[in-house]
Amino acid sequence: MIIDGRKFSQEYTDKVLKPRCEVIKGKYNKAPKLSTILVGEDPASESYRRIREKFFANLCVESDVIQLPEETPEKELLEIIDKQNKDNSIDGILVQLPLPKHMDEDKVIESISQDKDIEGLSPGNVYAWTKSAPNLIPATALGVLALLKHYQIPLHGKHAVVVGRSMIIGKPVAHLLLREHATVTVCHSRSKPLEKYTKEADILIAAVGRTHLIQKGMVKKTVAIVDVGVNFEDGKLMGDTDFDDLKDDVAYISPVPGGSGPATVTMLASNLLLAFELKHAKYDIDLRKCLKEYYADYEAKGDKDPCI
């Protein structure tokens, strides 16, 4: 079965995001605002930005983009982020990765206010998701988990193999799967031989960024694969799996494009709505708890009433 990220995105948007938008508009009479900062020109970043803006246009979201030249000094970027941290009209800040080599990505990401860090990479948010506490979690990792739940792929007690160890995907996905009581093995491009681990997987998350890394013969027929790889080959967007060879030989597989990408954008929007609502519930402990639990339920029915 093909794991269709576009189908998931539409259903989750209709059942969860749009009803929450109605609650937000009715209660606050304003829209959550996202500020995206791009430095330089990266094909994958540009593709992600276009998809994201098209998606957000159909929700109760304001979206601003700051495009900076590649030679922008790190100090200037940090000053922009500091200004946005203090701007109460901005609810979410997203610095598009990768950054140019002269910038320290950790330093830049850590400068974003925890409450506005909708990518879930600031120290406070990393601490929360490593402790399995619902909060702002990296959107790609959330998208992977949401797809698995949407297709009712069993996680409890299953062996999940995550190929990739980045802070954006590999590590948060591993923690989310542990929270779902899966047994998790984390591999990477230097795990030798990789097929020794991938053949044992009930669930395989491919997130290294190397085309054709996962091929036929490296997995069992009952495996569910979510491909999170983003690669460009001859101008074509491709994942980490040899999709055409694998699609008829495994239980579940997500394509690239059309799999984890739409799910990522959907969960990024979910994080922005959560950040907005948490800000407005700053002094209401019960409401904040309700909101975190609501957005952590990826099978939510999308009721209009909860957490008002």
C-alpha positions as CSV (number, residue, x, y, z in Angstrom):
1,M,0.0,0.0,0.0
2,I,1.2,3.5,-0.8
3,I,1.3,5.9,2.1
4,D,-0.3,8.9,0.6
5,G,0.8,12.1,2.4
6,R,-1.5,14.3,0.4
7,K,-4.5,12.3,1.3
8,F,-3.5,12.3,5.0
9,S,-2.9,16.1,4.8
10,Q,-6.3,16.8,3.4
11,E,-8.1,14.7,6.0
12,Y,-6.1,16.0,8.9
13,T,-6.6,19.6,7.7
14,D,-10.4,19.1,7.4
15,K,-10.8,17.3,10.7
16,V,-8.3,19.1,12.9
17,L,-6.7,22.2,11.5
18,K,-9.7,24.0,10.0
19,P,-12.0,23.4,13.0
20,R,-9.2,24.8,15.2
21,C,-9.0,27.8,12.9
22,E,-12.7,28.4,13.4
23,V,-12.1,28.3,17.2
24,I,-9.2,30.7,17.0
25,K,-11.1,33.2,14.8
26,G,-14.1,33.0,17.0
27,K,-12.2,33.4,20.2
28,Y,-9.3,35.7,19.3
29,N,-10.4,37.4,16.1
30,K,-6.9,37.2,14.7
31,A,-4.7,34.8,12.8
32,P,-1.5,33.0,13.9
33,K,1.5,34.6,12.2
34,L,4.6,32.8,10.9
35,S,7.9,34.4,10.0
36,T,10.2,32.4,7.8
37,I,13.8,33.4,7.3
38,L,15.8,32.0,4.3
39,V,19.5,32.6,3.8
40,G,20.8,32.0,0.3
41,E,19.2,29.7,-2.3
42,D,18.9,26.0,-1.7
43,P,16.7,23.9,-4.1
44,A,15.2,21.8,-1.4
45,S,14.5,24.8,0.8
46,E,12.9,26.6,-2.0
47,S,10.7,23.7,-2.9
48,Y,9.6,23.3,0.8
49,R,8.9,27.1,1.0
50,R,6.6,27.0,-2.1
51,I,4.7,24.0,-0.8
52,R,4.3,25.5,2.7
53,E,3.0,28.9,1.4
54,K,0.5,27.2,-0.8
55,F,-0.8,25.1,2.1
56,F,-0.9,28.0,4.6
57,A,-2.9,30.1,2.1
58,N,-5.9,27.8,2.8
59,L,-5.7,28.2,6.6
60,C,-6.0,30.9,9.2
61,V,-2.3,31.7,8.9
62,E,-0.4,34.9,8.1
63,S,3.0,34.1,6.6
64,D,5.9,36.5,6.0
65,V,9.2,35.5,4.3
66,I,12.5,37.2,4.9
67,Q,15.0,36.4,2.1
68,L,18.6,37.1,2.9
69,P,21.6,36.8,0.6
70,E,24.0,33.9,1.2
71,E,26.8,36.3,2.4
72,T,24.7,37.7,5.2
73,P,26.8,37.9,8.4
74,E,25.7,35.6,11.2
75,K,25.4,38.6,13.5
76,E,22.8,40.2,11.3
77,L,20.7,37.0,11.2
78,L,20.8,36.8,15.0
79,E,19.7,40.4,15.3
80,I,16.7,39.7,13.1
81,I,15.8,36.7,15.2
82,D,16.1,38.7,18.4
83,K,13.8,41.4,17.0
84,Q,11.2,38.7,16.0
85,N,11.5,37.1,19.4
86,K,10.4,40.4,20.9
87,D,7.6,41.0,18.3
88,N,4.3,40.0,20.0
89,S,2.6,39.8,16.6
90,I,4.7,36.9,15.5
91,D,3.7,33.5,16.8
92,G,6.2,31.2,15.0
93,I,9.7,31.6,13.7
94,L,11.2,29.2,11.2
95,V,14.8,29.5,10.0
96,Q,15.1,27.4,6.9
97,L,18.0,24.9,7.0
98,P,20.6,24.3,5.8
99,L,22.3,27.6,6.5
100,P,25.5,28.8,4.6
101,K,28.7,27.3,5.9
102,H,29.9,30.5,7.7
103,M,26.9,30.3,10.1
104,D,26.7,28.1,13.2
105,E,23.3,26.4,12.8
106,D,23.2,25.4,16.5
107,K,23.8,28.9,17.6
108,V,21.1,30.3,15.2
109,I,18.5,27.7,16.2
110,E,19.2,28.1,19.9
111,S,18.6,31.8,19.6
112,I,14.9,31.3,18.7
113,S,12.5,31.7,21.5
114,Q,11.2,28.3,22.8
115,D,7.6,29.5,22.6
116,K,8.0,30.5,18.9
117,D,10.2,27.6,17.8
118,I,7.7,25.7,15.7
119,E,10.4,23.4,14.4
120,G,11.0,22.2,18.0
121,L,14.8,22.5,17.9
122,S,15.5,25.0,20.7
123,P,17.0,23.6,23.9
124,G,13.8,23.8,25.9
125,N,11.8,22.0,23.2
126,V,14.5,19.4,22.7
127,Y,14.4,18.7,26.4
128,A,10.6,18.3,26.2
129,W,10.5,15.8,23.4
130,T,13.4,13.8,24.7
131,K,11.4,13.5,28.0
132,S,8.3,12.4,26.0
133,A,6.4,15.6,27.0
134,P,4.0,16.9,24.4
135,N,5.2,20.2,23.2
136,L,6.6,21.7,20.0
137,I,8.3,18.8,18.2
138,P,10.1,18.8,14.8
139,A,7.4,18.8,12.2
140,T,9.0,16.2,9.9
141,A,9.2,13.8,12.8
142,L,5.6,14.5,13.7
143,G,4.6,13.9,10.1
144,V,6.2,10.5,10.1
145,L,4.4,9.5,13.3
146,A,1.1,10.9,12.0
147,L,1.4,9.0,8.7
148,L,2.0,5.7,10.6
149,K,-1.0,6.3,12.8
150,H,-3.2,7.4,9.9
151,Y,-2.6,4.1,8.2
152,Q,-3.0,2.2,11.5
153,I,0.4,0.6,11.2
154,P,1.1,-1.1,14.6
155,L,3.9,0.5,16.6
156,H,3.6,-1.1,20.1
157,G,6.3,-3.7,20.5
158,K,7.4,-3.4,16.9
159,H,11.0,-3.0,15.7
160,A,11.5,0.4,14.2
161,V,14.8,1.1,12.4
162,V,15.6,4.8,11.8
163,V,18.3,5.4,9.2
164,G,19.5,8.9,10.0
165,R,20.5,10.7,13.2
166,S,19.8,14.3,12.5
167,M,18.2,16.6,15.1
168,I,15.5,17.5,12.6
169,I,14.3,13.9,11.7
170,G,16.3,10.9,13.0
171,K,16.6,11.7,16.7
172,P,13.1,13.1,17.3
173,V,11.5,10.3,15.3
174,A,13.4,7.8,17.4
175,H,12.0,9.4,20.6
176,L,8.5,9.6,19.2
177,L,8.6,5.9,18.3
178,L,9.9,5.0,21.8
179,R,7.0,6.9,23.3
180,E,4.7,4.7,21.2
181,H,6.5,1.6,22.8
182,A,8.4,0.5,19.7
183,T,11.8,-1.0,20.0
184,V,14.1,1.5,18.1
185,T,17.4,1.0,16.4
186,V,19.1,4.2,15.0
187,C,21.5,3.7,12.1
188,H,23.2,6.1,9.7
189,S,25.0,6.1,6.4
190,R,28.1,4.6,8.0
191,S,26.4,1.7,9.7
192,K,28.0,-1.4,8.2
193,P,26.5,-3.5,6.8
194,L,23.3,-1.4,6.7
195,E,21.1,-4.3,5.4
196,K,21.9,-6.3,8.6
197,Y,19.7,-3.8,10.5
198,T,17.2,-2.9,7.8
199,K,16.2,-6.5,7.2
200,E,15.1,-6.7,10.8
201,A,12.8,-3.7,10.6
202,D,9.0,-3.9,11.0
203,I,9.0,-0.1,10.4
204,L,11.8,1.7,8.5
205,I,12.3,5.4,8.5
206,A,14.8,6.5,5.7
207,A,16.2,9.9,6.5
208,V,19.8,10.2,5.4
209,G,19.6,12.2,2.2
210,R,21.2,9.7,-0.2
211,T,19.3,8.4,-3.3
212,H,18.7,4.7,-3.7
213,L,20.1,4.0,-0.3
214,I,17.4,1.5,0.6
215,Q,17.0,-1.1,-2.2
216,K,15.1,-4.3,-2.8
217,G,16.6,-7.2,-0.8
218,M,17.5,-4.9,2.1
219,V,14.0,-5.2,3.8
220,K,11.4,-7.9,4.5
221,K,8.1,-8.0,2.7
222,T,6.0,-7.0,5.7
223,V,7.9,-3.8,6.4
224,A,6.3,-0.3,6.4
225,I,8.7,2.3,5.0
226,V,8.4,6.1,5.4
227,D,10.9,7.8,3.1
228,V,11.9,11.2,4.4
229,G,14.9,11.7,2.1
230,V,15.1,14.9,0.1
231,N,17.5,14.6,-2.9
232,F,17.7,16.2,-6.3
233,E,18.9,14.1,-9.2
234,D,18.8,15.6,-12.7
235,G,16.4,18.2,-11.4
236,K,14.0,15.6,-10.1
237,L,13.0,15.3,-6.4
238,M,13.8,11.9,-5.0
239,G,13.9,10.1,-1.7
240,D,16.3,7.6,-0.1
241,T,14.5,4.5,-1.3
242,D,14.5,2.8,-4.6
243,F,10.7,3.4,-4.8
244,D,9.9,1.7,-8.1
245,D,11.6,-1.5,-7.2
246,L,10.3,-1.6,-3.7
247,K,6.6,-0.5,-4.0
248,D,5.3,-4.0,-5.1
249,D,7.6,-5.9,-2.6
250,V,6.7,-4.3,0.8
251,A,3.6,-3.8,2.9
252,Y,3.7,0.0,3.0
253,I,5.9,2.7,1.4
254,S,5.7,6.4,1.0
255,P,6.7,8.1,-2.2
256,V,8.8,11.2,-2.7
257,P,7.3,13.6,-3.5
258,G,3.8,13.1,-2.1
259,G,4.6,11.2,1.1
260,S,6.3,12.8,4.1
261,G,6.5,16.2,2.5
262,P,2.8,17.1,2.8
263,A,2.7,15.5,6.2
264,T,5.6,17.8,7.3
265,V,3.9,20.9,6.2
266,T,0.6,19.9,7.8
267,M,2.3,19.3,11.2
268,L,4.2,22.5,10.9
269,A,0.9,24.3,10.6
270,S,-0.3,22.3,13.6
271,N,2.7,23.5,15.6
272,L,2.0,27.1,14.7
273,L,-1.6,26.8,15.8
274,L,-0.4,25.2,19.1
275,A,2.2,27.9,19.6
276,F,-0.5,30.6,19.1
277,E,-3.0,29.0,21.5
278,L,-0.4,28.3,24.1
279,K,0.7,32.0,24.0
280,H,-2.9,33.1,24.6
281,A,-3.3,30.5,27.4
282,K,-0.1,31.6,29.2
283,Y,-1.6,31.7,32.7
284,D,-4.2,29.0,32.3
285,I,-2.5,25.7,33.3
286,D,-5.5,23.5,32.6
287,L,-6.1,25.0,29.1
288,R,-2.4,24.6,28.2
289,K,-2.5,21.0,29.3
290,C,-5.7,20.4,27.2
291,L,-4.1,22.0,24.1
292,K,-0.9,20.0,24.3
293,E,-2.9,16.8,24.7
294,Y,-5.2,17.8,21.9
295,Y,-2.5,18.4,19.4
296,A,-0.6,15.3,20.5
297,D,-3.6,13.2,19.5
298,Y,-2.9,12.5,15.8
299,E,-6.2,10.7,15.5
300,A,-8.2,13.6,16.8
301,K,-11.7,13.9,15.5
302,G,-11.4,17.6,14.9
303,D,-14.2,18.6,17.3
304,K,-14.7,22.3,17.5
305,D,-15.3,22.4,21.3
306,P,-12.2,21.1,23.1
307,C,-9.9,23.4,24.9
308,I,-12.1,26.6,24.6
